[in-house]
Amino acid sequence: MTVGDMAGEINEGSVPAYYREVYEAIRCRTDEKVQLEVFQKLLQRTNLSKPTLNQIAEHVDSPDGFLSKLSFYKGLALIALAQQGKQPTPKLLENCIQEFPKPQLGEPRELSALRMQPAQDDVLTISQTLDKLLSRDTVRVELIPEKKGLFLKHVEYQVTSQRYKMSVYRRYSDFDVFHEVLLQRFAYRVVPALPPKRMLKGVLTSVSEREFIEGRRRALSRFINLVARHPLFSEDELVKTFLTFSGSDVQTKLRDTCKKMGDEFMTSRTATQAKEYLPADIQAQFSTSRELIRNIHNSFQKLRDRAEKMAERSKENATDLLMFGRELSTLGSDASPLPSLASSQSTWGTLRQSLKSLSVEFTVLSDKAAQQGRREEDDVVEKLNFFLDLLQSYRDLCERHEKGVLHEHQKALHKYSVMKRQMMSTTVQSKEQASVEQLESRIVQQESAIQTMELRNYFSLFCLHQETQLIFTYLPITSHILGAFVNSQVQGHREMGEVWNELQPRLGCLFGGESGLKPPI
């Protein structure tokens, strides 16, 4: 019988405490196994002969370079037998299944230095660049054209993922449920907020409704793109379901998927070891990063407000230029007869005939200014809003951490201290044994709850540390925004300048005649 065949015969309770302490000291942080290389280092400490060591290693199962907990325990037992001068074979081990011999390996805490962590165990660091994040997916959210102009009970969107090369149809309520389950699954991550829900009372053709729906479409687009590009969300089944499921009830599908998976704490391999990965000054780092990101958020809000005003001014300029041209046209179209005195001494009659044609150039100028406004809105304001949505979701995450798991942990500790005082009081008063045992049971349950909350608190900090890195990974988007701003201004001024330059010689011809009026160069 091999060690592997005997794996089911070990009772965890029969394993000596020393075995468990050694196992905890040298096992991998992220799972329940011991690396073969670490076990071989442990063998070198035994001072046993090389043939004996080879014999022990031969009888210990280590598939894929790892020992399971049971294989490791049996490896320790074989070492102990060999140190007693006995033959380290599974057959001899069968006789001591109920009472394992203790190997001489030293204090367990000294053995922790043998533990090796593979490079990929640096799970706290997010190795991403902005370009990698942006290239994960681009999702278009468009209002379905055939719904325009109708009295609507709902607005429907076509959601198209570049990554999955699919288009699906979603309502706002679908986004709402998706956001809900995303928060349930990733409560300790930056989940962007949805635009506010609003019941549509008017029709789509009204200006206010049209502006509201367009603003909401833009916000939904920013939301889904931030989610689809998140390093963790982008690989999750929930996101894939939302972007690809074309069945009749996506909401039920999303909720069922979430129930099957549970929240991130329950499924993450690092959740219970999060404390081990965190730096000692994690709270100080968190406070410093939070303050810096708050300042960045405030500055970007001011930049966005100014960019919005510039875009609005470009649109107003477009309206003013159009109206200016129309007034010239109205002036030139006036067919009222001139008085005899004016007609003999003035060229007005000739000039006003030419003014009407100038409205064409001013209409072109108006179109160029309107295009400039749209560029500033689409390329600058929208990029600023995209980053602001991410920054706001980080602030929301910080509040969830403080008001959620951290607050619940503190409440649980307070409740525990109250119960302990009750226990002491009850014991002193020597009340009925049943009530004492009941209180003891409640205290044990509370201790378990506190332990779980403490683990969740550290995992929340772990996630916060990663999400902070994500914010800083996104910060270079500032260069994208500035580039878009400069390019929009260069293009707008060039296009407007070309029209003004074409208009200038025409004015020279119109006013250059006998009056000698020429536009200044």
C-alpha positions, 0 to 999 in steps of 0.5 A, a space after each residue: 500500500 502506498 502513501 497515496 492509497 492510505 490517504 483516506 485512512 488518516 483521521 485529522 484528529 489523530 494527527 499530533 499538534 506538532 504535525 499541524 504546526 509544521 504544516 502551517 509553518 511551511 505550506 503555501 500561503 494560497 492553498 492547502 499544499 506543500 511544495 516538493 522543493 520545500 519538503 526536500 529542504 525539510 528532508 535535508 535537516 534530518 541528517 538521514 542518509 541519502 538512500 534513506 531520504 530517497 526512500 522517503 521521497 519515493 513513498 510520498 506522492 507529489 503530483 505536479 510538484 506539490 504534497 497534499 496535507 495528508 501526504 505531507 503528514 505521512 512524509 513526517 511519519 516516515 521521517 520519524 520512523 527513519 530517525 528511530 532506526 526503522 525502515 521508512 516504508 508504508 507497510 510499517 506506517 500502517 501499524 502506527 496510523 492511530 499514533 504517529 511518531 514525532 520527527 525531530 525537526 526543531 521548532 515549527 516557527 524556525 521552519 517557516 524560513 524554508 517556505 518558498 513563494 512562487 513569483 505569481 504569489 505576489 497577488 497584491 500587485 496589479 501588473 497592468 498598464 492603461 493601454 492594457 486596460 483600455 484594450 480589454 474591450 470597447 462596448 458601444 451603447 446605442 439607442 435603438 433607432 426604431 424606438 425614436 419618436 414613440 410614446 415609450 414605456 421603456 427605452 431599449 439599448 443595443 449593447 455591442 461588445 468588441 471583445 465578444 463581437 456580439 450585440 444584445 438588447 438591454 433595458 435600463 432595468 437590466 443594467 440595474 439588476 446587473 449593477 445589483 448582482 455586481 455589487 453583491 459579488 464584488 462588494 470590496 471593489 470599485 463598482 461604478 454607479 448607474 445614472 439615476 432612474 427616472 420614469 418617462 412622462 413625456 415623449 422622446 421627441 421633446 427636448 428635455 426627454 431627448 437630452 435626458 435619454 442621451 445623458 443616460 445613454 452616455 452614462 450607461 456606456 461609461 459604466 459598462 466600459 469601466 466594468 468590461 475593462 476591470 482586470 477582475 470583472 472582465 473575466 467574470 461570468 456575470 460580465 460575460 452573461 450581460 454582454 452575450 446572453 440573448 435569452 428572454 430573461 437576462 435578469 433571472 440569468 444574472 441572479 442565478 449566476 450570482 447565486 451559484 458563484 457567491 461573493 468574491 470573499 467566498 471564492 477567492 483563494 487569497 481571502 483567508 490569507 489576505 492579512 499575510 499579504 498586506 504591508 504593516 503600514 496598510 492603514 497609513 498607506 490607505 489614508 494617504 492614498 485616499 486623501 490624494 485621490 480625493 484631491 485628484 477627484 476635486 481637480 478633475 471635477 473643476 476641469 470637467 466643469 470648465 470643459 462643459 462651459 467651453 463646449 456650451 460656448 461653442 454651441 452658443 457661438 454656433 447659434 449666434 453665427 447662424 442668427 448673425 447670417 440670417 439677419 444679414 440675409 434679412 437685411 439684404 432681402 429688404 425690397 423697400 424702395 429707397 428715397 430719391 435723395 438716398 438713391 442718388 448719393 448712396 451705394 446701399 441699393 447695390 450693397 444690400 443685394 450682396 448681403 444676402 449671399 453672405 448668410 451662406 458663409 455664416 451658416 457654414 461657420 455656424 456648422 463648424 462651431 457646432 461641430 467644435 462643440 460636439 467634439 469638445 463634448 464627445 472627446 473631452 467632456 466624456 473622457 473627463 466624465 469617464 475618469 470621474 465615474 471611476 474616481 467617484 466609485 473609489 470614494 464610494 468603495 472607501 465609504 462601503 469599507 468604513 460603514 460596512 465590514 469595518 463597522 460590522 466588525 466593531 459592532 460584533 466586538 462590542 456585542 462580544 464584550 457585552 456577552 462576556 460580561 454577562 457570562 461573568 455575571 451569570 457565573 458569579 450569581 450561580 444561576 441555572 446551568 442551562 442558562 450558563 451553557 446557552 450563553 457559552 454557546 452564544 459566545 462561541 457563535 459570536 467568536 466565530 462571527 468575529 473571526 469571519 468579520 475580521 477576515 473580511 475586514 482584511 480582505 476588504 483592505 486587500 481589495 482596497 489596496 489593489 483598487 487604489 493601484 487601479 486608480 493610479 494605473 488609470 491616471 495617465 488618461 490625463 494625457 489622453 484627455 489633454 491630447 483630445 482637448 488640444 486636437 479639438 481646438 486645433 481642428 476647430 480653429 483651423 476649420 473656422 479659420 479657413 471659412 473666415 479666410 474665404 470670406 475676407 476677399 469677398 468683403 473686399 470686393 463688396 466694400 472696396 468700390 468707390 467708398 474705399 472701404 476695405 477690411 483690415 488685413 
